[in-house]
Amino acid sequence: MTPLQLELLELIEVTCKLPAADRETFDVHGPLIGPDSALGIDSLDALEIAVTVQQRYGVRMNSENTTRTVLRSLASLTDYVATGESPATTG
């Protein structure tokens, strides 16, 4: 896990009041939101994460589609924060 991935994971845990995830086994490419999320994050949590990321890093998710794409995984969120560009939507 990269330092930025670790920082974002901690931010998500604090924002959503979640217990710490296992850093050794956490899949940065796994679903971040929804029933398959290792963290159990729902759509209300996603909104909180989007607002917190915007405040902390100054990157804005402009639409629901962008937010879904960016919050697809910790890896996609990290890429967005690092570059300010939404990851490509691939199947």
C-alpha positions as CSV (number, residue, x, y, z in Angstrom):
1,M,0.0,0.0,0.0
2,T,1.4,3.4,-1.0
3,P,1.6,6.2,1.6
4,L,-1.2,8.1,-0.1
5,Q,-3.4,4.9,-0.2
6,L,-2.7,4.5,3.5
7,E,-3.5,8.1,4.2
8,L,-6.8,7.9,2.3
9,L,-7.8,4.6,4.0
10,E,-7.2,6.2,7.4
11,L,-9.2,9.3,6.3
12,I,-12.1,7.0,5.2
13,E,-12.0,5.1,8.5
14,V,-12.1,8.3,10.6
15,T,-14.7,10.0,8.4
16,C,-17.1,7.0,8.5
17,K,-16.2,6.0,12.1
18,L,-15.0,2.6,11.0
19,P,-12.6,0.2,12.8
20,A,-9.1,0.0,11.2
21,A,-8.9,-2.3,8.3
22,D,-6.1,-4.9,8.1
23,R,-3.4,-3.1,6.2
24,E,-1.7,-6.3,5.2
25,T,-4.7,-7.9,3.5
26,F,-6.7,-4.9,2.3
27,D,-7.4,-5.1,-1.4
28,V,-6.8,-1.6,-2.8
29,H,-8.5,-2.7,-6.1
30,G,-11.6,-4.2,-4.3
31,P,-14.9,-2.4,-4.1
32,L,-14.9,0.5,-1.8
33,I,-18.6,1.0,-1.6
34,G,-21.6,-1.3,-1.6
35,P,-22.4,-4.8,-0.4
36,D,-19.0,-6.2,-1.5
37,S,-17.0,-3.5,0.2
38,A,-14.5,-4.8,2.8
39,L,-15.3,-1.7,4.8
40,G,-19.1,-1.9,4.6
41,I,-19.4,1.7,3.1
42,D,-22.8,2.8,1.8
43,S,-23.9,5.7,-0.4
44,L,-24.2,8.1,2.6
45,D,-20.7,7.3,3.6
46,A,-19.6,7.9,0.0
47,L,-21.0,11.4,0.2
48,E,-19.1,12.1,3.4
49,I,-15.9,10.8,1.8
50,A,-16.4,12.9,-1.3
51,V,-16.8,16.1,0.8
52,T,-13.9,15.2,3.1
53,V,-11.6,14.5,0.2
54,Q,-12.6,17.8,-1.5
55,Q,-11.9,19.7,1.7
56,R,-8.6,18.0,2.5
57,Y,-7.1,17.7,-1.0
58,G,-8.9,20.3,-3.0
59,V,-10.2,17.9,-5.7
60,R,-13.9,18.0,-6.5
61,M,-16.1,15.2,-7.8
62,N,-18.5,17.1,-10.0
63,S,-21.2,14.5,-10.7
64,E,-22.7,11.3,-9.4
65,N,-21.0,9.4,-12.2
66,T,-17.6,10.9,-11.4
67,T,-18.1,10.1,-7.7
68,R,-19.0,6.5,-8.5
69,T,-16.0,6.1,-10.8
70,V,-13.6,7.7,-8.3
71,L,-14.9,5.8,-5.3
72,R,-14.9,2.4,-7.1
73,S,-11.8,1.4,-5.2
74,L,-9.1,2.8,-2.9
75,A,-6.7,2.6,-5.9
76,S,-9.1,4.7,-8.1
77,L,-9.6,7.2,-5.3
78,T,-5.8,7.5,-4.9
79,D,-5.3,8.0,-8.6
80,Y,-7.9,10.8,-8.6
81,V,-6.4,12.6,-5.6
82,A,-2.9,12.3,-7.1
83,T,-3.8,13.5,-10.6
84,G,-7.1,15.4,-10.2
85,E,-8.5,13.3,-13.0
86,S,-11.3,10.7,-12.9
87,P,-10.1,7.2,-13.7
88,A,-11.3,5.6,-16.9
89,T,-14.5,3.7,-16.6
90,T,-13.6,0.2,-17.6
91,G,-15.8,-2.9,-17.3
